[in-house]
Amino acid sequence: MVYLQKTACWIRDEVLHDVRNWIHVYLTPTYGLDTSKKEKAGVFVEDLAVLLNHHWIRDEEVFPHERLRVQLAANLILAGATATRPGALIGNLLYEHIEFQLFPPLPGEERPRLVLKVNLKHIKRSGGESEPKEFAFRRPHATIPVMSLAFTDKAFENELEDLEDIYKIVVPANSDRIRLFWKEEWRNRPMFRDVEPSVNGVHVALDRALQYSKERGHLIRLGRSIGLAKALEWYDLRRGSGKKLNEALTPEERNKIMGHRQGDSNVYVQYYIAPQYDLVHLAGRLLRHGDAPTALTDQQRFEISQTPKLMKSKGYPTRAAAEGTELAARYDHYKKKADRLNKKLKAKRLQQAIKDFHHSIHVDEVNRQLNGIQPSQVIVPPTIEYELPERARLHPLRVNLVRALAQLCKRRESPDA
C-alpha cells in the first residue's frame, strides 16, 4: 500500500519475485525462520456442533464479561458459514455491515421469515481490488447470537425490546420485505467489542473492537477444553468450509466466495488442504478426545521449574537479593527472560502431553475392547452448577433464547468462581 501511494502503481512481478527469493535465500537461513508446513485439518459441521455444545453447556471458563461468550459463538458460526478470512469478521465487522430483513410468512404460517444479511467489506485485495461479499442467513443458529447482541446494545432504530416484537411485524402486501435499520450512532460501531476496566471491574467498550489475537486465544482455549490434539485456529473453520464449497460448487464459484484470485484450484490445494485430503473425510477432521489434558499437572510444572536452562536464567532467587547492587538492572532483565522461557516451556510441555495422550488413549481403548469392555454410547450429562441463571436457561433451549442471551451479554461471573 505504501508503494502504491508513493508511485501510483503496484509492484511489478519481477520485483516481487526478487523479494520472495531474498526471503528464502537470505532471511530464512540468517534468522532461522521456520519453513515447516503447519498441520492442516478442517472444522466441519460435526466439529462445530461439538464446539458450540461445549461452549454453551459444559465450558467452565469464566470470561471477563459474558458478552465475550456470546460473541465467540457468533464468530464461530459466521466464520464457518462464510468460509471467509477471520480478519474480515473479527475486529472489522460494523453494525452498518449487518442488516435484518423480514419477509412474508410461508403458506400456513403466521410469523414473518427473518433473514440476516452480512456484508463483509474488509476482504483481502485480489488483483488490486477489494471486492465485498454478501451473505444471507435464515437459520436461527446464525441469527440468534447476532440479534442478542443488537438487543443488548439497544441498537435498533425502532423501539424493539425482544424477538417477539419482531415476530409481531407484518410485511405489507405492497412490499416484498421490511428492513430493520440501526440507530445512527450505532452504524459505525463494531458489533464484536472488547471489554475495558471500570470502577466495578470491567464493562463492554463502546467503540473498541475485539482484537483478532484475543479471540484467537479464546478459540485455542475452547479447542483445548474439548480435547483437540491440535491448537484450533480460525483458518481451520475456513478450511472445513472451503472443503464443503469444493464439493457443492464449481472451482470458480468457490474461489469467488473464498476470495482466491486464480481461476483454478492452486490456492485452495496448496494452502487449504493436506495431501490426500479426500481419502477419508473423517481423517481430515481434527483429532479430539474429551479426556485430553487442558493444563499441566503439578509434577509437570515442577519438572519445568527444575529445567537447568531455566534455573540458570533465574539468577538471583529474589529481587531484594539484587537490590542496591550494580546487577539489579541485569536481574530485572534476566527475570523477564526467565518468565518468557518459563511460558514457552510450559506451552511446549502441554503440547507434548496432549500428543502423548492422543497416542495412549486409543491404544488403551483398543485393549479395553479386546478384553470385552465396551465403551458407553451415552455421554454423561454435565453436572456443572452455573453461577449465572442465564447460562443455565440456555441448556434446555427454550423459546426465550434470544432474551436470555441478551441478558447474558450484560452480566459477568466472579473471577474466583
C-alpha positions as CSV (number, residue, x, y, z in Angstrom):
1,M,0.0,0.0,0.0
2,V,2.8,2.4,0.8
3,Y,4.5,1.6,-2.6
4,L,1.2,2.2,-4.3
5,Q,0.6,5.6,-2.6
6,K,4.2,6.7,-3.4
7,T,4.4,5.5,-7.0
8,A,0.7,5.3,-8.1
9,C,1.3,1.7,-9.4
10,W,1.6,-1.8,-8.0
11,I,4.9,-3.6,-7.5
12,R,6.0,-5.4,-10.7
13,D,6.0,-9.2,-10.8
14,E,9.8,-9.4,-11.3
15,V,10.4,-7.3,-8.2
16,L,8.0,-9.5,-6.1
17,H,10.0,-12.5,-7.4
18,D,13.2,-11.0,-6.2
19,V,11.7,-10.2,-2.8
20,R,10.5,-13.8,-2.4
21,N,13.9,-15.2,-3.3
22,W,15.5,-12.8,-0.8
23,I,13.3,-14.2,1.9
24,H,14.2,-17.8,1.1
25,V,17.9,-17.3,0.3
26,Y,18.8,-14.7,2.9
27,L,16.2,-14.1,5.7
28,T,15.4,-17.7,6.3
29,P,18.9,-19.1,6.9
30,T,20.1,-15.9,8.6
31,Y,17.3,-15.7,11.2
32,G,16.4,-19.4,11.4
33,L,12.9,-18.9,10.1
34,D,10.5,-21.8,10.4
35,T,9.6,-23.1,7.0
36,S,7.8,-26.3,8.1
37,K,4.3,-26.8,6.9
38,K,1.5,-26.4,9.5
39,E,-0.8,-29.2,10.3
40,K,-3.9,-28.7,8.2
41,A,-7.2,-30.0,9.2
42,G,-10.8,-28.8,8.8
43,V,-13.5,-27.9,11.3
44,F,-16.7,-29.4,9.8
45,V,-20.3,-29.1,10.9
46,E,-20.0,-32.0,13.2
47,D,-17.0,-30.4,14.9
48,L,-18.6,-27.0,15.1
49,A,-21.7,-28.6,16.8
50,V,-19.4,-30.2,19.4
51,L,-17.6,-26.8,20.0
52,L,-20.8,-24.9,20.4
53,N,-22.4,-27.5,22.7
54,H,-19.3,-27.4,24.9
55,H,-19.2,-23.6,24.7
56,W,-22.7,-23.2,26.0
57,I,-23.3,-26.2,28.2
58,R,-20.1,-27.6,29.5
59,D,-17.5,-24.9,29.5
60,E,-16.4,-23.8,33.0
61,E,-14.2,-20.9,31.8
62,V,-15.0,-17.6,33.4
63,F,-15.0,-14.8,30.8
64,P,-14.2,-11.3,32.0
65,H,-17.7,-10.4,30.6
66,E,-20.4,-12.8,29.3
67,R,-20.7,-10.8,26.1
68,L,-17.4,-12.3,25.1
69,R,-19.0,-15.7,25.3
70,V,-21.9,-14.7,23.1
71,Q,-19.5,-13.0,20.6
72,L,-17.3,-16.1,20.4
73,A,-20.4,-18.2,19.4
74,A,-21.4,-15.7,16.8
75,N,-17.9,-15.6,15.3
76,L,-17.7,-19.4,15.2
77,I,-21.0,-19.6,13.3
78,L,-20.2,-16.8,10.9
79,A,-16.7,-17.9,10.2
80,G,-17.8,-21.4,9.5
81,A,-20.8,-20.4,7.3
82,T,-19.0,-17.8,5.2
83,A,-15.6,-19.5,4.7
84,T,-14.1,-16.1,4.9
85,R,-10.7,-15.0,6.3
86,P,-11.0,-14.3,10.0
87,G,-9.7,-10.7,9.6
88,A,-12.9,-9.8,7.6
89,L,-15.0,-10.7,10.7
90,I,-13.1,-10.1,13.9
91,G,-12.3,-6.5,14.6
92,N,-13.8,-5.2,11.3
93,L,-17.5,-6.0,11.3
94,L,-19.5,-2.9,12.0
95,Y,-23.2,-2.6,12.6
96,E,-23.6,-1.0,9.2
97,H,-22.3,-4.2,7.6
98,I,-25.2,-6.2,9.1
99,E,-29.0,-6.0,8.5
100,F,-32.0,-7.9,9.5
101,Q,-34.9,-8.2,7.0
102,L,-38.4,-9.6,7.3
103,F,-40.2,-11.5,4.5
104,P,-43.8,-12.6,4.3
105,P,-44.5,-16.0,6.0
106,L,-44.8,-19.2,4.1
107,P,-48.3,-20.5,3.4
108,G,-49.8,-21.9,6.6
109,E,-47.5,-19.9,8.8
110,E,-48.1,-16.7,10.7
111,R,-44.7,-15.4,11.6
112,P,-42.6,-13.5,9.1
113,R,-39.4,-15.1,7.9
114,L,-36.3,-13.5,9.4
115,V,-33.1,-13.1,7.4
116,L,-29.7,-11.8,8.5
117,K,-27.6,-10.2,5.8
118,V,-23.9,-9.8,6.4
119,N,-21.8,-7.6,4.0
120,L,-18.1,-8.3,4.5
121,K,-16.2,-5.2,3.4
122,H,-12.7,-5.9,4.7
123,I,-11.8,-8.6,2.2
124,K,-8.2,-9.3,1.2
125,R,-7.3,-7.5,-2.0
126,S,-7.2,-9.5,-5.2
127,G,-5.5,-8.0,-8.2
128,G,-5.5,-4.6,-6.6
129,E,-9.2,-4.6,-5.7
130,S,-11.1,-5.5,-2.6
131,E,-14.5,-6.9,-3.5
132,P,-17.1,-7.0,-0.7
133,K,-19.1,-10.2,-0.3
134,E,-22.7,-10.5,0.9
135,F,-24.1,-13.5,2.8
136,A,-27.7,-14.2,3.9
137,F,-28.7,-16.4,6.8
138,R,-32.1,-17.6,7.8
139,R,-31.3,-20.4,10.2
140,P,-31.8,-19.5,13.9
141,H,-28.3,-20.7,14.9
142,A,-26.8,-17.9,12.9
143,T,-29.4,-15.1,13.6
144,I,-29.9,-15.6,17.4
145,P,-26.4,-14.6,18.7
146,V,-26.2,-11.6,16.4
147,M,-29.7,-10.5,17.3
148,S,-29.0,-10.9,21.0
149,L,-26.0,-8.5,20.8
150,A,-28.2,-6.0,18.9
151,F,-30.9,-6.2,21.6
152,T,-28.3,-5.8,24.3
153,D,-26.9,-2.6,22.7
154,K,-30.5,-1.3,22.0
155,A,-29.2,-0.6,18.5
156,F,-32.4,-0.9,16.5
157,E,-33.8,2.3,15.3
158,N,-37.3,1.1,16.2
159,E,-38.0,0.5,19.9
160,L,-37.8,-3.3,19.7
161,E,-37.4,-5.0,23.1
162,D,-37.1,-8.6,22.1
163,L,-37.7,-11.2,19.4
164,E,-41.5,-11.3,20.0
165,D,-41.7,-7.7,19.0
166,I,-40.1,-8.5,15.6
167,Y,-42.4,-11.5,15.0
168,K,-45.4,-9.3,15.5
169,I,-44.4,-7.2,12.5
170,V,-46.5,-7.8,9.3
171,V,-45.0,-7.3,5.9
172,P,-47.4,-5.1,3.9
173,A,-49.0,-6.6,0.8
174,N,-47.4,-3.9,-1.4
175,S,-43.9,-4.7,-0.2
176,D,-41.7,-7.7,-0.6
177,R,-39.9,-7.1,2.7
178,I,-39.3,-4.9,5.8
179,R,-35.8,-3.8,6.6
180,L,-34.8,-3.2,10.2
181,F,-32.3,-0.3,10.5
182,W,-29.9,0.7,13.2
183,K,-29.7,4.0,15.1
184,E,-27.3,6.4,13.5
185,E,-24.9,6.4,16.5
186,W,-24.5,2.6,16.2
187,R,-23.9,2.3,12.5
188,N,-20.2,2.8,12.6
189,R,-19.6,1.0,15.9
190,P,-18.2,-2.6,15.9
191,M,-20.6,-5.3,16.8
192,F,-17.9,-7.5,18.3
193,R,-16.3,-5.4,21.0
194,D,-13.8,-5.8,23.8
195,V,-14.0,-5.0,27.5
196,E,-12.2,-2.3,29.4
197,P,-11.6,-1.5,33.1
198,S,-14.3,0.3,35.1
199,V,-15.0,1.2,38.7
200,N,-17.0,-2.1,39.0
201,G,-14.4,-4.3,37.4
202,V,-14.9,-4.3,33.6
203,H,-17.5,-3.2,31.2
204,V,-18.1,-3.6,27.4
205,A,-16.3,-0.8,25.5
206,L,-18.4,1.4,23.3
207,D,-16.1,1.7,20.3
208,R,-13.2,-0.6,21.0
209,A,-13.3,-3.6,18.6
210,L,-12.5,-7.1,19.7
211,Q,-8.9,-7.9,18.6
212,Y,-8.1,-10.9,16.5
213,S,-5.4,-12.0,18.8
214,K,-7.7,-12.1,21.8
215,E,-10.4,-14.0,20.0
216,R,-7.8,-16.4,18.7
217,G,-6.8,-17.1,22.3
218,H,-10.4,-17.8,23.2
219,L,-10.7,-20.3,20.3
220,I,-7.5,-22.1,21.2
221,R,-8.6,-22.5,24.8
222,L,-12.1,-23.8,23.7
223,G,-10.4,-26.3,21.4
224,R,-8.2,-27.5,24.3
225,S,-11.2,-27.8,26.6
226,I,-12.9,-30.3,24.2
227,G,-9.8,-32.3,23.9
228,L,-8.5,-31.4,20.4
229,A,-4.9,-32.6,19.8
230,K,-4.2,-29.6,17.5
231,A,-4.3,-25.9,18.6
232,L,-7.5,-24.8,17.0
233,E,-7.2,-21.9,14.5
234,W,-9.8,-19.8,12.7
235,Y,-8.4,-21.0,9.4
236,D,-9.4,-24.5,10.4
237,L,-13.0,-23.3,10.1
238,R,-12.3,-21.7,6.8
239,R,-10.6,-24.8,5.5
240,G,-13.5,-27.0,6.5
241,S,-16.0,-24.6,4.9
242,G,-13.9,-24.5,1.8
243,K,-14.0,-28.3,1.6
244,K,-17.8,-28.2,1.6
245,L,-17.8,-25.5,-1.0
246,N,-15.4,-27.5,-3.1
247,E,-17.9,-30.4,-3.0
248,A,-21.0,-28.3,-3.8
249,L,-19.8,-25.6,-6.2
250,T,-17.6,-25.2,-9.2
251,P,-13.9,-24.1,-8.6
252,E,-14.8,-20.7,-10.0
253,E,-17.7,-20.3,-7.6
254,R,-15.7,-21.5,-4.6
255,N,-12.8,-19.1,-5.5
256,K,-15.2,-16.2,-5.7
257,I,-16.6,-16.9,-2.2
258,M,-13.3,-17.6,-0.6
259,G,-11.6,-14.6,-2.3
260,H,-9.0,-16.5,-4.3
261,R,-7.7,-14.7,-7.3
262,Q,-6.8,-17.6,-9.6
263,G,-9.5,-19.2,-11.6
264,D,-8.1,-22.6,-10.8
265,S,-7.7,-24.6,-7.6
266,N,-4.0,-23.8,-7.0
267,V,-4.5,-21.6,-3.9
268,Y,-7.0,-24.0,-2.3
269,V,-5.0,-27.1,-2.9
270,Q,-1.7,-25.6,-1.8
271,Y,-2.8,-23.7,1.3
272,Y,-6.1,-25.2,2.5
273,I,-6.0,-29.0,2.1
274,A,-3.5,-31.6,3.2
275,P,-2.1,-34.3,0.8
276,Q,-4.7,-37.0,0.1
277,Y,-7.3,-34.9,1.9
278,D,-10.2,-36.6,0.1
279,L,-9.1,-40.1,1.0
280,V,-11.3,-40.3,4.1
281,H,-13.4,-37.4,5.2
282,L,-13.1,-38.3,8.9
283,A,-9.4,-38.5,8.7
284,G,-9.3,-34.8,7.8
285,R,-11.2,-33.8,10.8
286,L,-9.5,-32.5,13.9
287,L,-8.4,-35.3,16.3
288,R,-10.4,-34.9,19.5
289,H,-10.9,-36.7,22.8
290,G,-12.9,-35.4,25.7
291,D,-10.4,-36.5,28.4
292,A,-7.4,-34.9,26.8
293,P,-5.4,-32.7,29.2
294,T,-6.1,-28.9,29.2
295,A,-3.3,-27.9,31.7
296,L,-0.1,-29.2,33.1
297,T,-0.1,-31.3,36.2
298,D,1.8,-30.2,39.4
299,Q,4.5,-32.8,38.6
300,Q,4.9,-31.5,35.1
301,R,5.1,-27.9,36.4
302,F,7.8,-29.0,38.9
303,E,9.8,-30.7,36.2
304,I,9.8,-27.4,34.2
305,S,10.9,-25.4,37.2
306,Q,13.9,-27.7,37.6
307,T,15.0,-27.4,33.9
308,P,18.7,-26.5,34.0
309,K,18.4,-23.8,31.4
310,L,15.5,-22.2,33.3
311,M,17.4,-22.4,36.6
312,K,20.4,-20.7,35.1
313,S,18.2,-17.9,33.7
314,K,16.6,-17.2,37.0
315,G,19.8,-15.8,38.6
316,Y,19.0,-14.3,42.0
317,P,16.2,-16.0,43.9
318,T,14.5,-12.7,44.7
319,R,14.6,-9.1,43.6
320,A,15.6,-8.0,47.1
321,A,18.8,-10.0,46.8
322,A,19.9,-7.8,44.0
323,E,18.7,-4.5,45.5
324,G,21.5,-2.0,45.9
325,T,23.9,-3.8,43.6
326,E,25.0,-2.9,40.1
327,L,23.4,-6.2,38.9
328,A,19.9,-5.0,39.8
329,A,19.1,-4.0,36.2
330,R,20.5,-7.2,34.9
331,Y,18.4,-9.1,37.4
332,D,15.3,-7.5,36.0
333,H,16.4,-8.3,32.5
334,Y,17.0,-12.0,33.3
335,K,13.9,-12.3,35.3
336,K,11.8,-11.2,32.3
337,K,13.9,-13.6,30.1
338,A,13.2,-16.4,32.6
339,D,9.5,-15.7,32.6
340,R,9.3,-15.8,28.8
341,L,11.3,-19.1,28.8
342,N,9.0,-20.5,31.5
343,K,5.9,-19.7,29.5
344,K,7.5,-21.2,26.3
345,L,8.5,-24.4,28.1
346,K,5.0,-24.8,29.7
347,A,3.3,-24.4,26.3
348,K,5.7,-26.9,24.7
349,R,5.3,-29.4,27.5
350,L,1.5,-29.1,27.4
351,Q,1.5,-29.7,23.6
352,Q,3.7,-32.8,24.2
353,A,1.4,-34.0,27.0
354,I,-1.6,-33.7,24.6
355,K,0.2,-35.5,21.9
356,D,1.2,-38.3,24.2
357,F,-2.4,-38.6,25.5
358,H,-3.9,-38.9,22.0
359,H,-1.4,-41.7,21.3
360,S,-2.0,-43.7,24.5
361,I,-5.8,-43.2,24.8
362,H,-6.5,-45.1,21.6
363,V,-4.1,-47.9,22.4
364,D,-5.8,-48.3,25.8
365,E,-9.3,-48.1,24.3
366,V,-8.5,-50.9,21.9
367,N,-7.0,-53.0,24.7
368,R,-10.1,-52.5,26.8
369,Q,-12.4,-53.6,24.0
370,L,-10.2,-56.6,23.3
371,N,-10.8,-57.6,26.9
372,G,-14.5,-57.4,26.4
373,I,-15.1,-53.9,27.9
374,Q,-17.3,-51.9,25.5
375,P,-17.4,-48.1,25.6
376,S,-20.6,-46.3,26.8
377,Q,-22.7,-44.9,24.0
378,V,-24.2,-42.2,26.2
379,I,-22.3,-39.1,27.2
380,V,-22.9,-38.4,30.8
381,P,-25.0,-35.2,31.2
382,P,-23.0,-32.2,32.6
383,T,-23.1,-31.6,36.3
384,I,-22.0,-28.1,36.2
385,E,-23.7,-25.6,38.5
386,Y,-23.9,-22.3,36.8
387,E,-23.4,-19.1,38.8
388,L,-25.4,-17.0,36.3
389,P,-29.0,-18.2,35.8
390,E,-28.9,-17.0,32.1
391,R,-26.4,-19.7,31.3
392,A,-28.5,-22.4,32.9
393,R,-31.5,-21.3,30.9
394,L,-29.6,-21.8,27.7
395,H,-29.4,-25.6,28.4
396,P,-33.0,-26.6,27.6
397,L,-33.1,-24.2,24.6
398,R,-36.4,-22.6,25.2
399,V,-38.3,-20.1,23.1
400,N,-36.8,-17.2,25.1
401,L,-33.3,-18.0,23.9
402,V,-32.7,-14.6,22.4
403,R,-33.9,-12.8,25.5
404,A,-31.7,-14.9,27.7
405,L,-28.6,-14.3,25.5
406,A,-29.3,-10.6,25.5
407,Q,-29.4,-10.6,29.3
408,L,-26.3,-12.7,29.5
409,C,-24.4,-10.1,27.4
410,K,-24.9,-7.7,30.3
411,R,-23.5,-10.0,33.0
412,R,-20.1,-11.2,34.2
413,E,-19.1,-14.0,36.5
414,S,-17.0,-13.6,39.6
415,P,-13.3,-14.0,38.7
416,D,-12.8,-16.5,41.5
417,A,-15.9,-18.5,40.7
